[in-house]
Amino acid sequence: MAEPVLVSEADGVVTVTINRPDNGNALDLRTARRLADALEAVVWDGVVAVVLRGAGRAFCVGGDLREMATAPDRGAHLQALAGHAHRAVRTLAVAPVPVVAVVDGAAAGAGLAFVLGADVVLAGDRSRFVLAYGAVGLTPDCGASWFLPRTVGRRRAYEIALTNPTLDGDQAERDGIVTRRVGSDQLEAELDALLGVLRTGSGPAIAGVKALLLPDEEQDSLARHLDAEAESIARYAGGEDAGRRIAAFVRGAA
């Protein structure tokens, strides 16, 4: 069985790749646990940036609905899945270096949440973004409902959360979800240019900037919100409506 999360480090850059390309890099319990463990194990001395990406043609399509559909207790399963994924979200949020998400495919559900939580988002032509939770009867997790209004504004956040549109890279850039949308063939060059700038910056000053942009009280707010999200998604996951919707989605995707 392939390792679901790949971690490499070169020239001060830690690259974390969700590695389930045949499943759209969906987060099953094993992948969420490995992702959190990998990020918590990073030693930040000498690191200038974290790059978060997905293998293959998707960034991350969210939670693994097939695994959810077969779980003996969907509520308990979602509570555990969110618990591991939220450890990853917290680690990225307080990392003393910039977090760069590189997207050139689908980012849905938890995948979009990780995009929203990144400090810089580079998106290619093939990028698509959708919140997705409502379509399967669930409420957001991974900080999506905390980051979204802070990123796009309250009114737009309501529209996105309630009507579930699929956004292309251009629209996501206009909404502020994406920092820069470039051609897919330019994505790696754009990333290299950004990392080059970060390598010449002052590490202590960058850490200080991140601390000011997410001060302790905001970190506490995020942590409390993640706990509330985990409780909410577990509660709704155990309901009949979510059960029907998840089963229908899995049948349709088969």
N, C-alpha and C positions, 0 to 999 in steps of 0.2 A: 504494500500500500504506500503510495507516494506521501511524502511529508506535506501536510496541508498548509504550512506556513514556512516560507524560506526567508532567511535572514543573512545578509552579507554586509560587510563593511569595507570601504575603500576610500582612501583620501579624506577621511573624516566624515564620510556620509554612510549612514546606516540605511540600507534598503530593505524594507519589509514587504514581501510579496505574498498575497493570499493565493494559494496554489491548488485550486480545484477547478481548472478551466472547463472540464466537461460538465460541471454543475453551475457554471456562471459564477464561480467563486462564492457560492452560497455558504453561509455560516451554519454548519452543524455544530453539535456540542463539542466535538473533538477540535474543530478548527478554532472556535471561539476561545477554548481553553489554551490552545497552543499560541494563538495570537497574543492573548493577555500575558502568558508566561514569557514569551519572547520579548515583548516590550518591557516588562518589568525587569528583565535580566540585562537590559542595556546599561553599560557603564558609560556615563555621559562625558567623562574626561576625554578631551580631544575630538569629540563629535561636534560637527558644525550644522548638521541637518539630519532629519529623518525623512526618507522618501517612502510613501505608502502607495502601493500599486497592486493590480490584479494580474494574474497570468492569463494569457489568451485574449479573447475578444471582449471580456467584461471586466469591469472594475470589481463590483460585488453586487449581486442581485438581492441581497438581504438574507434573512434567515432561510434555512433549508426546509421548505414546506413539506417535502416528502417525509423527512424525519419527524416533523411535527405531526403529520397526519397519522403516523403509525405509533406515536408515543402512547403508552398506556394511560398516562395522565398528562394531557397537553398543558394544563396550568403549571404543574410542577416542572415540566420540561422547559417551558418558556421562562420560568423563574430562574432555572439553572443557566439556561443559555444567555439570558440577559445579564445575569450576574457575572459571567466570564467576560462577555463583550463589554460590559461597563467598566471592568478593571482596565481594559485596553483604552477605553475612552478617557478615563481619569489619568492614566499614565501619559497619553499624548497631550492632554490639556495642560498638564503641569511640567512637561518636558522643558528643559532650559534652552532648547534649540528650536528653530523653525521646523514645523511639520509640513511637508509638501505632498499633496495628493496629485498623482498623475492619472488622468482618466481618459480613456479612448474607447469607451464602450458603455454598457449599462451600469448605472449606479442607482440602485433602488433600495428602499427600506433602510436597513442598517447601513448599506453601502452609501446611500445619500447622507446618512447621519455622520459617517466618518469623513465624507467630503466637507460637510458643514463645519465639522470640528477642526479641520485642517487650517493652518495659517495661510498657506498659499495653495491655490488650485489651478493646475494647468490642464486644459481639456483639448482634445483633438476633435476632428470632424465627426467621428463616429460616436461621440459621447452623448448619452441620454440620461436624464435625471427624473426620477419619479418617486414620490413618497411611499405610495403603494399599500400602506398598512390598512387603510379603510376598505380596500378591495377584498381583503380576506378577513374582515371583521375584527381587526386588531387595532390597538392604539400604539403610538410611536414608542420606540425605545432608543437606546444608544445616544441619548441626548438630542435627538432630532427635534423634539418639541421645545427644547431649551435654546438650541442654536438657531433654529429657523427664524423666529421673530427678531432675534438680534442681528440676523444677517439680512433679511429682506424687508423688515418692518412688519408691524402687527397686522395691517390689513391684507397685505400680500400673503403673509403666513396663513391667515385664515382661509384665503382663497385656495392656496396650494393644498392645505391640509384637508379641506372639505370637498374639493372638486377633483383632486388627484390628477392634475395634468402631467403629461410627459413633456419635459422641457429639453430642447436641443441645446447645444453648447452656446449658441448666440443668445438665446433667451436667458439661459442660466448666467451668462456674463452680464446681461442687462440687469438681472435681479441681484447681482452681487454674490451669487453662489460660486461662480467661477471667477478667478482672478484674471485669467487670460485664456482666450480661445484662439488656437492656432491650427493650421493645417496638420493633419495627422503625421505627415512626413516631416514636419518641423518640430514635433513635440520633443524629441530627444535633444535636439540642438537648443531649444528653449530651456529645457531642464538644465543642460550643461552650463548655459550662460548664467542662469540663476544661481546654480551651485558655485560657479566661479566667483560671483559677487559675494556670496555668503562666506566663502573661504577667506576672503580678504577683509571681512568685517571683524569687529571686536567681539570675541565670544562673551566676555563678561558684560559688555554693554547690551548685546542682544538678549542675554538672559535677563538683564534688568528691564529691558523693554517688554519682554514677555510677561514678567512679573507685574509690571504696571498695567498692562492691557488685560490681565486676568488676576486682579488682586485677591487676597485671601478670602474676602467676603464673597466674591464671585465664585471662587473655587468651592466654597461651602455651599453656595446656592446650587451650583451644578451637581455636587455630590448628593444633596437632598433631592434634587429633581430626578436624578438617575434612579434613586431608590423608589421614588413615586412612580416613575415610568415602569420599572420592573414589576412592581405590585399591580399596576394597571394592566399591563399586557398579559400577565399571568392570569388575572381575573377574567379578562375577555376571552383569552384563548380557551378557557375551560367551558365557555358557553356554547349553546347549540348553533347560534348564528355563525360564529367563527368556524365551528366544526364543519358545517355545510359548505361554507365558502372555501375553506382550505381543501376539503375533499374535491370540490368541483374544480378548483384550480389545478390540483394534481392530476385529475382525470383528463382535463383539457391539455395539459402539458405532456401527457404520456405519448 
